[in-house]
Amino acid sequence: MTTKKVKAYLYTRISSLQQQHGYGIQRQINNVMDFLAEATLPHGLGYELDPENYELLASDLGKSAYKGHNFSKGELGRFKERVINGEITEGILLIENVDRFSRLPDYEAIEQFNALIKRGIDVLEVESGQVFSSKLDGTLSKLAVSIERSHQESKRKARLTAKNWEKMRKTALETGKALTNNCPMWLSVVDEQYVVDQEMVSVIRQAFERFAEGYNGGFGSTVFE
């Protein structure tokens, strides 16, 4: 008897664009592709994977799973809509780990998983080889544990980030040093000090003065002549 083969959908995400420089996305793609090439699934699923039949979804770059932005603003949300609209009716979503899918609180995260699983799209965590599916007993409890761990880790990182920013702000106030190198176009950082670009300030001031005078022709070159 021939076992049915289903299509795999490969999803990757990084929460900050800085992670691109560390090859975060490419590492995930490599890991998921390597797994797909040799994947062996539990018999209880009733299907197998065909390494040649897959879709690599566009990566979510800088989309927070802690805030759910990969669903509300990202590619994972668009994939979910394809499933809900009936465009995709079966298959398996491959993710490096649960963290890539969601870092939302437990019930919200479960809802996002269920939106796919109840419509025929199982989810496979490559890191552990665990498949989350209604076809397999006991996977819901394992998913809940992974979700809770993921969310608590994100909460911890959020607290540390807030403390670090508060420390940086305090240091900047006490020493007069620049808080960050990210500046608006009229500022730059030289020797840890903010330096005002007077020429750019003049250009911006002229643009606002023209606007106040009723000029509404856009911010083309004529504004600054």
C-alpha positions in Angstrom: 0.0 0.0 0.0 1.4 3.4 -1.0 1.5 6.0 1.7 0.1 9.4 0.7 2.7 12.2 0.3 1.9 15.8 1.2 3.5 19.1 0.5 5.8 20.8 3.0 5.7 24.6 3.7 8.9 26.0 5.1 8.8 29.0 7.4 11.6 31.1 8.8 11.7 34.3 10.9 14.1 36.7 12.7 12.9 39.2 15.2 15.4 41.9 14.3 17.1 42.9 11.1 20.5 42.9 12.8 20.2 39.1 12.9 20.6 39.0 9.2 24.2 39.8 9.6 24.6 36.7 11.6 23.1 34.6 8.8 20.0 33.8 11.0 17.7 33.3 8.1 20.0 31.3 6.0 20.9 29.1 8.9 17.2 28.4 9.5 16.6 27.6 5.8 19.6 25.3 5.8 18.4 23.5 8.9 14.8 23.0 7.6 16.0 22.0 4.1 18.4 19.4 5.6 15.6 18.0 7.7 13.2 17.8 4.8 15.7 15.9 2.7 15.8 13.0 5.2 12.6 13.4 7.2 10.9 10.4 8.7 7.4 11.1 10.1 5.4 9.2 12.7 3.2 6.5 11.1 0.2 7.8 12.8 0.1 10.8 10.6 -0.9 8.6 7.6 1.4 10.5 5.2 5.0 11.1 4.2 7.0 14.0 2.9 8.3 14.4 -0.6 11.6 16.3 -0.4 10.9 17.6 -3.9 7.4 18.9 -3.1 7.7 22.0 -0.9 7.2 25.7 -0.8 9.7 28.0 0.9 7.6 30.8 2.3 9.0 34.3 2.2 10.9 35.0 5.4 9.6 37.3 8.1 12.4 39.8 8.7 12.2 41.9 11.8 8.7 40.6 12.7 8.2 40.0 16.4 6.5 36.7 17.4 6.2 38.1 21.0 3.9 40.8 19.7 2.3 38.6 17.0 3.6 40.8 14.2 4.5 37.8 12.1 0.7 37.0 12.0 -0.7 40.6 11.9 1.9 42.0 9.5 4.0 39.1 8.2 4.3 36.2 5.9 3.0 33.6 8.4 -0.2 35.6 8.7 -0.6 35.5 4.9 0.0 31.7 5.0 -2.7 31.4 7.6 -5.1 33.3 5.4 -4.4 31.0 2.5 -5.3 28.1 4.8 -8.4 29.7 6.2 -9.6 30.7 2.7 -9.3 27.1 1.5 -6.4 27.7 -0.9 -4.4 25.2 1.1 -6.2 22.2 2.5 -3.5 19.8 3.6 0.2 19.7 4.2 2.8 20.3 7.0 4.5 23.5 8.1 8.1 23.1 9.0 9.7 25.5 11.5 13.1 25.5 13.2 11.4 25.7 16.6 8.2 26.8 18.2 9.8 30.2 19.0 9.9 31.0 15.2 6.1 30.5 15.0 4.9 32.2 18.1 6.0 33.7 21.4 2.5 34.9 22.3 0.9 33.9 25.7 -0.2 30.3 25.8 -3.9 30.6 24.8 -3.2 33.1 22.0 -0.4 30.9 20.7 -2.5 27.7 20.8 -5.2 29.6 18.9 -2.8 30.3 16.1 -1.6 26.7 16.0 -5.1 25.4 16.0 -6.1 27.7 13.1 -3.8 25.6 10.9 -4.0 22.2 12.6 -7.8 22.0 12.6 -7.7 22.8 8.9 -5.4 20.0 7.9 -2.0 21.7 8.3 0.2 20.0 10.9 3.3 21.8 12.3 6.7 20.2 12.7 9.4 21.5 14.9 12.7 20.6 13.1 14.8 21.1 16.2 13.1 18.3 18.2 11.5 16.4 15.3 8.2 16.8 17.1 5.0 17.0 15.0 2.1 18.8 16.5 -1.1 17.3 15.0 -4.6 16.2 16.1 -3.8 12.9 14.5 -1.2 12.1 17.2 -2.0 11.6 20.9 -0.2 13.7 23.5 1.2 16.4 21.2 -1.0 19.2 22.6 0.5 18.9 26.0 4.0 19.0 24.5 3.1 22.0 22.5 1.7 23.8 25.5 5.0 23.3 27.4 7.0 24.6 24.4 4.8 27.7 24.1 5.0 28.5 27.8 8.8 28.2 27.7 9.0 30.4 24.6 6.7 33.1 26.0 8.5 33.3 29.4 11.8 33.6 27.7 10.5 36.5 25.7 9.2 38.2 28.8 12.6 37.8 30.4 14.4 39.3 27.4 11.9 42.2 27.4 12.6 43.0 31.0 16.3 42.9 30.4 16.0 45.1 27.4 14.0 47.7 29.4 16.6 47.6 32.2 19.4 48.1 29.7 17.7 51.0 28.0 17.1 52.7 31.4 20.7 52.2 32.3 21.8 53.7 29.0 19.5 56.7 29.4 20.9 57.3 32.9 24.5 57.1 31.7 23.7 59.4 28.8 22.2 62.0 31.1 25.1 61.8 33.6 28.0 61.8 31.1 26.5 63.8 28.2 27.4 61.0 25.8 25.1 60.0 22.9 22.5 57.5 23.8 22.6 55.7 20.5 24.2 56.0 17.0 20.7 56.0 15.4 20.0 59.6 14.7 17.6 61.7 12.6 19.2 63.1 9.4 20.1 66.4 11.1 22.2 64.8 13.8 25.3 62.6 13.8 27.5 61.1 16.5 31.2 62.1 16.7 33.4 60.9 19.6 30.2 59.8 21.4 28.7 63.3 21.2 25.7 64.5 19.2 26.7 67.0 16.4 24.0 69.1 14.7 24.2 69.3 10.9 23.3 73.0 10.6 23.0 72.8 6.8 20.4 70.0 7.1 18.6 71.9 9.9 18.3 74.9 7.5 16.9 72.7 4.8 14.3 71.1 7.1 13.4 74.5 8.6 12.8 75.9 5.1 10.6 73.0 4.2 8.4 73.6 7.3 8.2 77.4 6.6 7.1 76.7 3.0 4.5 74.3 4.3 3.3 76.9 6.8 3.0 79.4 4.0 0.6 77.1 2.2 3.0 75.3 -0.2 1.7 71.8 -0.8 3.4 70.7 -3.9 5.4 68.0 -2.2 8.9 67.9 -1.0 10.7 67.9 -4.3 13.8 69.9 -5.2 11.8 73.1 -5.8 11.1 73.3 -2.1 14.7 73.9 -1.3 15.7 76.3 -4.1 
